């Protein structure tokens, strides 16, 4: 006799005994899972056991829950995931405050005056002040530099030559700079430097003259940048003028705004108060 094993479509093993060469065989013995009925094969519509029904119902519930989560709005979906989790507070980035500077304003009509103003700027920088002076080269814009200089100026030093404040129609000129500072006096202090025997300045146009008379009033104290040599007025040394400007800025109460160590100066002022 032989021994035959086969696997049916339901995954059950069937064993059968057969005789060798006789063609007679014993009835097949079906072996199924534990507690399975041996005599009958399960039909497609056979009812499931209670346990299987419970498992099926549980899977159906899980499926429905997944569908509900997937169909929820992004906010609802996020909130369901965040249950039991501490929400992280977003830190607000502090906006960096723009540093203020001392703007040097003057008419760039003479190379000698431009050089002198540059020397004064250097001396002020040596004293720890942040300064700004328009230095447009090829491909750069005077307008953009002037706008930046005015917008971030806590002090403007006006180098008052005879024609300072002239309205030439260029757009970005000492007339516009003087007008801006006058209209924003609470934001920017004006320190005039007398660089010509004629003071206040007297530009050739009416608009410039009227503005200079309005702004450079007798009550506005100026810094004298001249001295006489052989009966001829000349510029005082740039270092000396820088010292006078520094003192004027300190008196205006704007020193800590334009000094690189403004915080240290503020603490010293509180200690000595």
Backbone bond lengths (Angstrom), bond angles and torsions (degrees), N, CA, C in turn:
res aa  C-N    CA-C-N  psi(-1)  N-CA   C-N-CA  omega(-1)  CA-C   N-CA-C  phi
1 X - - - 1.459 - - 1.520 110.89 -
2 X 1.324 116.17 147.72 1.458 121.09 177.62 1.517 111.72 -108.88
3 X 1.318 114.24 170.90 1.486 120.02 -177.55 1.520 107.91 -125.31
4 X 1.334 116.27 122.66 1.470 120.36 -175.11 1.538 110.24 -118.12
5 X 1.335 114.59 133.69 1.484 120.53 179.45 1.535 108.07 -124.20
6 X 1.303 116.93 134.21 1.474 119.69 175.09 1.529 110.10 -144.15
7 X 1.337 114.42 155.74 1.487 122.44 -177.94 1.516 107.79 -112.72
8 X 1.324 116.17 119.39 1.477 117.09 -178.90 1.525 110.35 -86.13
9 X 1.321 115.56 -177.26 1.470 120.46 -174.18 1.514 112.04 -70.09
10 X 1.272 119.68 -16.66 1.458 122.79 -179.61 1.514 112.59 -92.45
11 X 1.302 115.98 0.57 1.461 119.21 179.17 1.503 114.06 85.68
12 X 1.311 116.71 10.19 1.460 119.21 178.89 1.518 108.74 -90.75
13 X 1.314 117.03 144.92 1.466 123.29 175.33 1.529 109.74 -90.16
14 X 1.267 115.19 134.75 1.474 118.69 175.79 1.519 109.24 -120.30
15 X 1.259 115.14 133.83 1.459 121.73 179.75 1.526 108.40 -114.91
16 X 1.295 116.56 142.21 1.473 119.85 176.59 1.524 109.63 -143.97
17 X 1.296 114.47 148.23 1.453 121.78 176.37 1.513 108.87 -104.07
18 X 1.273 116.30 134.35 1.457 118.91 178.71 1.534 109.32 -135.04
19 X 1.293 115.86 150.17 1.463 120.20 -179.98 1.504 109.40 -88.20
20 X 1.305 115.77 142.64 1.446 120.87 -177.31 1.517 109.22 -78.23
21 X 1.281 113.28 118.30 1.450 119.30 173.58 1.507 115.11 80.67
22 X 1.307 120.81 -16.37 1.450 121.36 -176.99 1.502 112.40 -85.95
23 X 1.342 115.46 -21.19 1.460 119.27 -178.14 1.486 113.48 81.12
24 X 1.370 117.69 -10.50 1.465 119.97 178.19 1.513 109.74 -85.79
25 X 1.224 116.27 143.78 1.460 120.66 -178.45 1.490 110.39 -138.64
26 X 1.308 115.51 155.48 1.455 121.53 177.63 1.531 109.80 -85.74
27 X 1.332 115.78 156.11 1.489 117.91 177.42 1.535 110.56 -59.37
28 X 1.315 112.47 145.11 1.469 118.71 179.95 1.511 111.48 -68.42
29 X 1.328 116.17 142.62 1.465 122.51 175.78 1.517 107.89 -109.62
30 X 1.315 116.96 119.01 1.472 122.17 -178.11 1.518 109.43 -93.05
31 X 1.316 115.90 128.64 1.473 121.09 176.51 1.525 108.83 -114.55
32 X 1.287 116.97 121.03 1.459 120.68 179.77 1.502 111.02 -115.43
33 X 1.309 117.18 -163.48 1.458 121.52 177.72 1.505 110.67 -67.68
34 X 1.337 117.80 168.95 1.473 120.68 -179.57 1.524 110.10 -54.83
35 X 1.349 116.18 139.05 1.457 123.66 177.77 1.523 113.41 66.64
36 X 1.340 117.97 11.41 1.462 119.76 178.89 1.528 109.25 -80.98
37 X 1.324 113.37 147.95 1.457 117.88 176.81 1.522 109.13 -71.23
38 X 1.283 117.10 134.72 1.458 121.51 -173.78 1.521 111.72 -87.41
39 X 1.302 116.82 -36.75 1.457 119.58 -171.02 1.513 113.26 -71.77
40 X 1.388 117.62 -33.36 1.459 120.23 -172.97 1.524 111.29 -115.51
41 X 1.307 115.48 144.38 1.462 120.48 170.90 1.516 109.00 -84.21
42 X 1.348 118.56 143.02 1.474 119.91 -178.91 1.512 110.82 -67.49
43 X 1.319 116.24 141.04 1.456 122.15 178.16 1.534 108.77 -91.82
44 X 1.341 116.55 164.25 1.465 120.42 -179.07 1.523 111.94 -62.83
45 X 1.316 117.91 -35.31 1.468 121.28 -176.64 1.518 112.72 -97.17
46 X 1.285 116.11 20.08 1.469 119.17 -179.13 1.514 109.70 -71.36
47 X 1.335 118.87 131.38 1.464 120.53 -178.70 1.519 111.11 -65.27
48 X 1.375 114.84 143.76 1.464 120.91 178.92 1.508 110.34 -79.70
49 X 1.297 115.75 160.43 1.452 120.58 176.31 1.517 109.75 -70.08
50 X 1.292 117.68 167.26 1.469 121.85 -179.75 1.528 111.34 -59.45
51 X 1.320 116.22 -40.04 1.464 120.54 -178.84 1.520 111.17 -65.03
52 X 1.341 114.41 -43.18 1.462 118.27 179.35 1.517 111.47 -66.63
53 X 1.317 116.31 -36.75 1.469 120.02 177.47 1.535 110.42 -63.31
54 X 1.314 115.95 -40.59 1.468 119.77 178.57 1.525 111.51 -64.40
55 X 1.344 114.79 -41.25 1.466 118.35 177.76 1.525 111.17 -64.43
56 X 1.320 115.68 -40.92 1.471 119.68 178.84 1.522 111.26 -63.60
57 X 1.332 116.27 -42.99 1.461 120.27 178.61 1.523 111.08 -63.80
58 X 1.329 115.74 -37.86 1.471 119.64 179.65 1.526 110.91 -65.68
59 X 1.352 115.93 -42.80 1.468 119.21 178.13 1.516 111.29 -63.86
60 X 1.330 116.78 -36.94 1.457 120.89 179.26 1.524 110.57 -65.87
61 X 1.335 116.35 -40.66 1.467 120.43 177.94 1.529 111.07 -64.12
62 X 1.349 115.30 -42.07 1.469 119.16 178.67 1.526 110.79 -63.73
63 X 1.305 116.46 -38.53 1.461 120.56 178.76 1.518 111.69 -63.13
64 X 1.350 114.72 -43.79 1.464 119.32 178.76 1.523 111.53 -63.85
65 X 1.329 116.32 -39.93 1.465 119.94 178.60 1.524 111.21 -62.95
66 X 1.349 115.71 -41.41 1.461 118.87 178.07 1.516 111.54 -63.32
67 X 1.330 116.51 -40.58 1.464 120.43 179.24 1.522 111.08 -64.85
68 X 1.352 116.01 -38.38 1.468 119.44 178.26 1.520 111.03 -65.55
69 X 1.327 117.31 -40.39 1.468 121.05 179.07 1.513 110.80 -65.90
70 X 1.334 116.45 -41.75 1.466 120.61 -178.85 1.518 111.57 -67.68
71 X 1.334 116.82 -33.01 1.469 120.06 -179.35 1.514 112.46 -84.57
72 X 1.348 117.67 -6.83 1.462 120.72 179.79 1.518 110.45 -71.58
73 X 1.331 116.22 161.29 1.463 121.28 176.85 1.509 109.47 -69.54
74 X 1.353 119.16 158.67 1.472 121.10 179.37 1.512 113.18 -55.51
75 X 1.339 116.67 -36.21 1.466 119.98 -178.72 1.521 109.71 -67.25
76 X 1.391 116.75 -43.62 1.454 120.19 -179.97 1.520 110.69 -65.42
77 X 1.326 116.21 -39.44 1.446 120.01 -179.46 1.524 110.76 -64.43
78 X 1.313 117.13 -41.82 1.455 121.29 178.93 1.520 111.10 -64.57
79 X 1.345 115.60 -40.84 1.456 119.06 -177.74 1.519 110.57 -66.43
80 X 1.358 117.15 -34.51 1.462 119.23 179.12 1.515 111.30 -67.84
81 X 1.312 116.51 -30.73 1.457 120.16 179.20 1.521 112.65 -78.90
82 X 1.302 115.45 -22.33 1.461 119.42 -175.68 1.521 112.97 -88.80
83 X 1.357 117.21 4.35 1.456 119.20 -179.06 1.518 109.26 -63.99
84 X 1.314 116.58 129.03 1.460 121.10 -179.97 1.501 114.71 82.21
85 X 1.328 116.51 -2.31 1.452 119.90 179.76 1.517 109.76 -108.46
86 X 1.294 115.70 142.36 1.455 120.43 177.53 1.515 109.54 -79.02
87 X 1.296 115.82 128.70 1.458 119.88 179.07 1.518 110.36 -77.35
88 X 1.306 113.92 132.17 1.452 118.99 179.87 1.511 110.04 -80.62
89 X 1.286 115.48 131.31 1.460 120.15 178.66 1.518 109.81 -80.86
90 X 1.306 114.14 130.60 1.459 119.21 178.69 1.519 109.67 -76.19
91 X 1.309 114.67 127.71 1.452 119.25 178.98 1.525 109.65 -81.96
92 X 1.287 115.00 127.16 1.455 119.78 178.01 1.522 110.15 -77.43
93 X 1.302 114.23 128.24 1.456 119.17 179.16 1.529 109.59 -76.06
94 X 1.287 113.71 128.37 1.455 118.86 178.46 1.524 109.65 -77.06
95 X 1.293 114.01 133.33 1.459 118.66 178.05 1.526 109.67 -73.24
96 X 1.289 113.48 132.07 1.458 118.27 179.29 1.520 109.82 -72.40
97 X 1.311 114.25 129.66 1.457 119.01 178.32 1.524 109.97 -76.02
98 X 1.316 114.94 135.22 1.458 119.33 179.47 1.523 109.65 -72.79
99 X 1.317 115.81 135.05 1.453 120.63 -179.41 1.529 109.95 -75.10
100 X 1.294 114.90 137.54 1.465 120.96 178.99 1.527 110.08 -88.84
101 X 1.326 114.72 158.85 1.457 119.34 -178.58 1.524 110.85 -143.46
102 X 1.329 114.42 175.92 1.466 122.28 173.90 1.522 107.20 -99.77
103 X 1.316 116.02 119.94 1.465 119.57 179.32 1.526 109.65 -94.96
104 X 1.314 115.98 131.75 1.461 121.66 177.59 1.527 108.38 -99.31
105 X 1.320 116.24 119.23 1.461 122.08 -175.00 1.530 109.94 -116.21
106 X 1.321 115.83 131.13 1.462 119.79 178.45 1.521 110.23 -168.17
107 X 1.309 115.70 164.41 1.466 120.81 178.22 1.530 109.17 -83.12
108 X 1.327 115.25 125.33 1.465 120.05 -177.90 1.527 110.71 -92.83
109 X 1.320 114.99 55.32 1.470 119.85 -178.25 1.522 112.05 -100.16
110 X 1.308 116.39 -10.76 1.467 119.99 179.85 1.529 109.22 -132.89
111 X 1.316 115.31 132.75 1.468 119.90 179.75 1.525 111.55 -62.67
112 X 1.341 115.92 -35.49 1.460 119.77 -179.28 1.525 111.05 -63.42
113 X 1.330 116.57 -39.88 1.461 120.23 179.92 1.526 110.82 -69.48
114 X 1.320 116.68 -39.56 1.470 120.29 179.29 1.526 110.41 -62.75
115 X 1.321 116.63 -43.20 1.458 121.11 179.04 1.519 111.26 -63.29
116 X 1.327 115.82 -41.18 1.465 120.43 -179.38 1.531 110.39 -65.57
117 X 1.322 116.53 -43.54 1.467 120.16 178.77 1.531 110.95 -62.24
118 X 1.326 116.54 -37.41 1.466 120.39 178.44 1.521 111.05 -65.14
119 X 1.337 116.23 -37.59 1.466 120.39 177.80 1.527 111.03 -66.45
120 X 1.326 116.18 -40.82 1.469 119.88 177.87 1.530 110.02 -64.28
121 X 1.306 116.58 -40.89 1.467 120.34 178.33 1.529 110.52 -60.19
122 X 1.309 116.30 -43.16 1.463 120.40 179.17 1.525 111.19 -61.46
123 X 1.323 116.72 -41.63 1.472 120.69 179.38 1.530 111.02 -65.26
124 X 1.308 116.75 -37.13 1.470 120.35 178.20 1.525 110.55 -67.68
125 X 1.307 116.24 -38.71 1.461 120.13 177.69 1.526 110.86 -64.29
126 X 1.323 116.45 -36.34 1.466 120.21 177.58 1.522 111.61 -64.20
127 X 1.312 117.09 -22.48 1.463 122.23 178.50 1.527 111.80 -89.52
128 X 1.325 116.17 3.38 1.465 120.19 176.15 1.512 114.93 91.80
129 X 1.324 117.75 16.28 1.460 119.99 -179.92 1.523 110.83 -95.65
130 X 1.325 115.00 143.27 1.457 120.48 171.78 1.530 107.94 -84.32
131 X 1.300 116.99 125.54 1.461 120.79 -175.97 1.523 110.68 -123.50
132 X 1.318 114.41 162.76 1.465 120.57 176.06 1.524 108.69 -145.86
133 X 1.318 113.98 133.55 1.459 120.41 177.85 1.525 107.63 -145.29
134 X 1.309 116.57 130.85 1.465 120.32 -178.66 1.520 109.63 -61.35
135 X 1.328 114.42 125.87 1.471 120.17 179.19 1.515 108.74 -137.50
136 X 1.289 118.09 60.22 1.457 121.67 -177.63 1.525 110.72 -73.54
137 X 1.332 114.03 130.31 1.459 120.25 175.98 1.529 108.53 -111.19
138 X 1.318 116.94 -170.65 1.454 121.19 -178.36 1.524 110.57 -59.11
139 X 1.326 115.71 129.50 1.460 121.04 179.34 1.509 114.31 88.54
140 X 1.328 119.13 -5.84 1.457 122.85 179.41 1.522 110.29 -105.14
141 X 1.322 115.06 161.60 1.453 120.67 -175.07 1.531 110.85 -109.75
142 X 1.332 115.65 127.69 1.464 120.13 173.99 1.526 109.83 -63.87
143 X 1.349 114.82 -38.35 1.461 119.60 -176.72 1.511 112.95 -60.81
144 X 1.329 117.78 -47.33 1.455 121.18 -179.15 1.520 111.09 -64.51
145 X 1.316 117.04 -40.98 1.457 120.19 179.68 1.529 110.98 -66.56
146 X 1.324 116.05 -41.72 1.468 119.42 179.76 1.516 110.86 -63.95
147 X 1.333 117.10 -42.59 1.460 120.80 179.24 1.523 111.08 -62.18
148 X 1.327 116.43 -42.57 1.471 120.31 177.84 1.531 110.60 -64.25
149 X 1.337 116.30 -43.27 1.453 120.00 -178.73 1.514 112.98 -61.56
150 X 1.320 116.77 -42.48 1.464 120.58 -179.01 1.523 111.99 -72.09
151 X 1.323 116.39 -41.47 1.463 120.24 -176.17 1.525 112.27 -64.19
152 X 1.329 117.44 -27.35 1.464 120.62 -176.21 1.530 112.84 -113.83
153 X 1.317 116.15 19.81 1.468 120.23 -178.38 1.525 110.83 -94.23
154 X 1.327 115.44 130.29 1.464 120.98 171.06 1.520 110.06 -97.85
155 X 1.329 115.59 -19.34 1.463 122.47 178.20 1.520 107.75 -142.91
156 X 1.334 116.77 138.11 1.462 120.33 171.01 1.517 108.96 -122.27
157 X 1.325 114.98 124.30 1.463 121.30 177.32 1.526 107.70 -97.16
158 X 1.313 116.59 117.50 1.467 121.68 -178.73 1.525 109.47 -97.73
159 X 1.322 116.58 116.07 1.464 121.64 175.83 1.534 107.48 -85.16
160 X 1.320 114.20 95.32 1.463 120.59 -168.04 1.526 111.87 -82.87
161 X 1.309 114.85 92.42 1.463 120.23 169.33 1.525 108.21 -82.36
162 X 1.314 117.37 -179.60 1.468 120.92 -176.21 1.521 112.36 -60.17
163 X 1.328 117.15 -40.12 1.468 120.95 -175.55 1.531 112.84 -101.92
164 X 1.323 116.98 17.08 1.467 118.96 178.20 1.536 109.60 -60.44
165 X 1.331 116.45 136.68 1.463 120.88 -179.74 1.510 113.82 90.30
166 X 1.317 117.92 7.26 1.470 120.28 -179.64 1.531 110.22 -68.54
167 X 1.321 115.24 137.54 1.462 120.97 176.84 1.525 107.62 -94.30
168 X 1.304 115.56 100.29 1.469 120.63 -175.68 1.522 112.85 -93.55
169 X 1.337 116.95 -13.94 1.456 120.45 -177.78 1.516 113.56 91.12
170 X 1.313 117.92 0.03 1.464 121.13 179.50 1.522 110.70 -67.84
171 X 1.306 116.70 -33.69 1.464 121.13 179.50 1.512 111.90 110.97
172 X 1.315 117.49 -56.84 1.467 121.82 178.01 1.519 107.49 -106.80
173 X 1.319 115.29 99.05 1.462 122.11 -173.36 1.516 108.46 -151.91
174 X 1.329 116.17 177.48 1.463 119.81 -177.50 1.531 112.02 -64.21
175 X 1.318 117.37 -26.80 1.465 119.79 176.61 1.532 109.82 -61.63
176 X 1.329 116.57 -48.21 1.459 121.01 -179.46 1.529 111.50 -67.32
177 X 1.306 116.84 -37.63 1.468 120.47 179.60 1.526 110.50 -65.33
178 X 1.323 116.35 -44.63 1.472 120.83 180.00 1.523 110.97 -66.00
179 X 1.305 116.10 -39.22 1.469 121.31 179.19 1.533 110.38 -65.00
180 X 1.312 116.32 -42.31 1.471 120.56 -179.78 1.527 111.14 -62.44
181 X 1.338 116.58 -47.49 1.467 119.90 -178.37 1.519 111.09 -64.87
182 X 1.328 116.68 -37.26 1.463 119.88 178.29 1.525 111.14 -63.80
183 X 1.328 116.95 -38.30 1.458 121.21 -179.25 1.524 112.67 -79.45
184 X 1.334 117.10 -15.81 1.466 121.64 179.70 1.529 109.77 -122.78
185 X 1.302 115.34 44.43 1.467 119.73 -175.55 1.529 112.95 -63.86
186 X 1.331 117.56 -25.51 1.461 119.79 179.14 1.520 111.90 -75.09
187 X 1.326 116.74 -19.15 1.459 121.44 -178.66 1.524 112.86 -101.23
188 X 1.320 116.17 -26.18 1.465 119.99 -174.41 1.523 109.94 -139.28
189 X 1.320 116.57 125.14 1.464 121.54 178.61 1.527 109.68 -85.16
190 X 1.312 116.04 143.77 1.462 121.81 179.23 1.524 109.92 -106.58
191 X 1.337 115.88 127.16 1.460 121.51 176.50 1.530 107.72 -122.36
192 X 1.329 117.78 103.46 1.466 119.83 178.86 1.520 112.01 -81.66
193 X 1.315 115.22 139.72 1.467 121.35 175.30 1.525 108.24 -114.98
194 X 1.303 115.75 122.02 1.467 121.10 179.47 1.526 109.65 -74.92
195 X 1.339 115.72 109.71 1.462 120.72 -177.87 1.529 111.64 -115.51
196 X 1.323 116.16 12.47 1.468 121.70 178.84 1.523 108.48 -149.97
197 X 1.337 117.48 147.43 1.475 118.77 177.75 1.520 112.48 -58.15
198 X 1.348 116.60 -27.01 1.461 120.67 179.23 1.534 109.15 -86.71
199 X 1.309 115.62 110.46 1.458 121.17 179.44 1.523 108.98 -142.48
200 X 1.342 118.92 135.70 1.454 127.13 -0.35 1.528 112.60 -66.58
201 X 1.334 117.78 165.30 1.456 120.78 179.83 1.519 111.47 -56.51
202 X 1.307 115.33 151.29 1.469 120.46 179.63 1.533 109.40 -133.17
203 X 1.345 116.06 79.17 1.464 118.81 179.59 1.525 110.63 -66.28
204 X 1.342 119.11 162.33 1.465 122.04 -173.74 1.533 114.41 -73.12
205 X 1.329 118.96 -19.10 1.472 120.84 -176.32 1.525 111.11 -95.67
206 X 1.320 116.08 153.26 1.471 121.46 -177.59 1.524 111.84 -65.06
207 X 1.342 116.88 -41.42 1.470 119.83 -178.29 1.521 110.45 -61.75
208 X 1.323 116.14 -43.10 1.457 120.14 179.34 1.518 112.26 -66.38
209 X 1.320 116.72 -42.18 1.467 120.72 179.37 1.526 110.89 -62.26
210 X 1.318 116.58 -44.62 1.471 120.47 -178.35 1.529 111.33 -64.73
211 X 1.321 115.87 -40.52 1.459 118.78 179.65 1.528 111.11 -66.53
212 X 1.325 117.35 -41.60 1.466 120.56 179.69 1.524 111.67 -64.92
213 X 1.322 117.74 -39.33 1.467 120.57 177.24 1.517 111.09 -64.56
214 X 1.330 115.53 -36.04 1.463 120.05 -179.44 1.528 111.86 -71.64
215 X 1.305 115.89 -45.41 1.468 120.01 -172.98 1.520 111.47 -81.42
216 X 1.338 117.55 -48.26 1.464 121.06 -176.83 1.532 109.90 -87.10
217 X 1.300 114.47 65.67 1.464 120.51 -179.58 1.529 109.65 -76.57
218 X 1.346 117.69 162.17 1.472 120.28 179.47 1.524 113.37 -59.44
219 X 1.332 116.69 -23.91 1.467 119.74 -179.20 1.523 113.08 -76.97
220 X 1.331 116.78 -14.76 1.464 120.63 179.60 1.527 109.58 -88.18
221 X 1.321 116.19 113.56 1.458 121.38 -176.85 1.532 109.18 -75.87
222 X 1.321 116.42 132.55 1.459 120.26 178.89 1.528 110.38 -107.01
223 X 1.313 115.05 164.12 1.461 123.15 175.13 1.513 107.49 -99.68
224 X 1.321 115.84 125.36 1.470 119.76 -178.27 1.529 109.20 -82.51
225 X 1.334 115.30 117.27 1.450 120.18 179.75 1.516 113.79 -103.43
226 X 1.346 116.92 16.38 1.462 120.79 -177.05 1.525 111.43 -120.04
227 X 1.296 113.51 156.10 1.459 122.05 169.50 1.527 107.23 -147.34
228 X 1.300 115.95 159.98 1.472 119.58 -177.51 1.526 110.72 -102.81
229 X 1.310 113.85 134.96 1.459 121.70 174.28 1.520 107.39 -132.92
230 X 1.330 113.79 116.90 1.471 119.74 -178.20 1.534 110.51 57.07
231 X 1.350 113.08 44.49 1.466 120.44 178.14 1.535 112.89 63.31
232 X 1.305 116.36 21.50 1.462 120.58 178.92 1.523 109.07 -124.67
233 X 1.347 118.83 124.87 1.467 120.22 178.66 1.527 111.14 -69.71
234 X 1.316 115.92 131.91 1.466 122.11 178.59 1.530 108.64 -134.98
235 X 1.314 115.43 162.72 1.460 119.91 177.18 1.525 110.14 -69.22
236 X 1.328 115.73 139.36 1.462 118.91 173.12 1.534 108.19 -72.77
237 X 1.334 118.88 161.32 1.468 120.47 178.93 1.527 111.13 -53.68
238 X 1.319 115.66 142.16 1.469 120.43 -175.54 1.530 112.19 -59.43
239 X 1.323 117.35 -35.56 1.457 120.33 178.07 1.519 111.96 -64.42
240 X 1.329 116.11 -37.48 1.474 120.29 179.41 1.521 110.66 -68.06
241 X 1.325 116.79 -42.16 1.467 119.55 178.39 1.529 110.33 -65.75
242 X 1.339 116.61 -37.83 1.460 119.66 178.27 1.526 111.14 -61.67
243 X 1.315 117.58 -37.30 1.466 120.96 177.44 1.528 110.99 -63.44
244 X 1.339 116.04 -42.80 1.465 120.35 179.66 1.532 111.01 -64.88
245 X 1.333 115.64 -41.29 1.473 119.55 179.53 1.522 110.47 -64.80
246 X 1.319 116.07 -40.66 1.470 120.91 179.46 1.529 110.16 -60.14
247 X 1.311 116.05 -44.73 1.469 120.27 179.24 1.524 111.36 -63.84
248 X 1.331 115.97 -39.30 1.463 119.95 179.52 1.536 110.81 -66.15
249 X 1.325 116.68 -38.56 1.463 119.86 177.82 1.519 110.43 -65.32
250 X 1.323 115.73 -40.13 1.459 119.94 178.91 1.527 111.06 -63.07
251 X 1.313 117.30 -40.62 1.467 121.38 178.78 1.532 111.83 -67.37
252 X 1.320 115.77 -30.04 1.473 119.15 -179.19 1.518 112.48 -74.66
253 X 1.341 116.78 -12.62 1.459 120.55 -179.78 1.520 114.05 82.50
254 X 1.316 117.00 13.57 1.472 120.81 -177.48 1.532 113.44 -106.48
255 X 1.304 117.08 6.65 1.460 119.34 -172.94 1.526 112.46 -62.20
256 X 1.318 116.90 -43.96 1.472 118.97 -176.63 1.532 111.95 -66.62
257 X 1.336 117.10 -22.68 1.461 120.15 179.84 1.521 112.31 -74.42
258 X 1.316 116.47 -29.21 1.465 120.12 -173.80 1.519 112.90 -111.52
259 X 1.316 116.87 -1.81 1.466 120.24 179.94 1.521 109.57 -91.05
260 X 1.317 116.51 141.03 1.466 120.28 -178.81 1.520 111.68 -64.32
261 X 1.320 117.05 -25.66 1.465 122.26 176.81 1.517 109.66 -109.97
262 X 1.328 114.83 46.00 1.467 119.29 -176.73 1.511 112.93 -59.91
263 X 1.372 117.09 -37.57 1.455 119.95 179.26 1.510 112.62 -64.51
264 X 1.320 117.23 -39.39 1.465 121.71 178.27 1.524 110.48 -65.92
265 X 1.326 116.16 -42.09 1.462 119.94 179.15 1.525 111.27 -62.91
266 X 1.323 116.24 -37.01 1.461 120.00 179.26 1.525 110.97 -65.81
267 X 1.327 116.76 -40.89 1.461 120.04 178.18 1.526 111.41 -65.84
268 X 1.326 116.94 -39.53 1.462 119.32 178.53 1.526 111.06 -65.71
269 X 1.331 116.44 -36.51 1.462 120.39 179.08 1.526 110.47 -64.54
270 X 1.352 116.18 -37.89 1.473 119.63 179.09 1.509 111.23 -68.75
271 X 1.332 116.78 -35.31 1.469 119.90 -179.34 1.525 111.64 -70.44
272 X 1.332 116.21 -36.23 1.456 119.80 -177.29 1.528 113.04 -88.95
273 X 1.322 116.67 -4.56 1.473 119.85 -178.09 1.537 109.93 -72.17
